[in-house]
Amino acid sequence: MASKAKKKIPKKAKKRAVRGIGVQYVLPLGNGWVVKNSLKGRFITITDKKWEAVSIARSIARTKGIELIVHNKDGRIGERISYAQ
């Protein structure tokens, strides 16, 4: 029986494979704002100011080459920007 050798994928190749997948969200949470990625179940950060959350989320979205969706205080989508390449 032939053994199946697992091929190791370099970390850089893994990062490139993930690039462009997911969406970065800015969502209202009580009196604050939260930054969340669609692929992870937890919040990345919670801030008091919307502009701080948008700045953090925009930086992450640009770096990962994904879409940014910013919600208004009422929960509706206020802004949608794609940084996909």
N, C-alpha and C positions, 0 to 999 in steps of 0.2 A: 504494500500500500504506500503510495507516494505521500510524503508529508507536504502540507500546504504552508509555505513560508509566508508570514505576513510582511507585506511591504511597508516600510516605515515612510511616512510622509513628513517632510521637513515642516517645522512650525511656520515658516514664511509662506509655504504653499497652502497650509491650512487657513491662514489669515486671508490670503487672496481668494480662496474658495468661498469664504463667508462674506466677502465684500459685496455690497449691493443687496443684501438680504435683510429684510426687516424694515420697521418704521420707528422713528423716534417721536414720542408724543410729549406735549406739554398740556397738562390737565389741571383743572381747578380741584382743590381738596380743602374743604372748609374755608378758612380765611387765607389759605396759602396756595401754592402752585407746586406741582409735582412733575418731574421728568421721568419718563418710563420708556423702555424699549419693548416692542411687541413680542420679541422672542424670549424675554425674561419675565418671570412672574413678580419680581420685586421692583420697587422704585429705585431709581438711581440717586435722586436727591429731592429734597423738599425745601422750598424757599418761601419767603414772605412776599417777594416781589415777582411779578410776571416777567419783567424784562430780564431778571437774573436767570429764571428758568429757561427762557427762550435763548439766551446767550449760551448757556451750557448745552442745551439740546442742539442748537445750530452747530456748535463746534463738534459735537459727537457725530451728527448727521454728515457733516462735510468730511470728517476723517474716515468714516465708514462707507461713504458714498451711498447713503440711503435717503429715504424721504422723511421730511419733517412735517408733522401736523400739529398746529397750535390751536387749542380750543379756547373759546371765550369763557367768561365767568359763568354764563348760563349753560355751558356744556356743548354748544354748537361749534362746528369747525369754523375758525376765523381765518386761518391761513394755512396753505398747503404748499410746500416747496420741495422739489426733488433735487437732490444732489447726486443722483445716479449718473454714472459716466458710461 
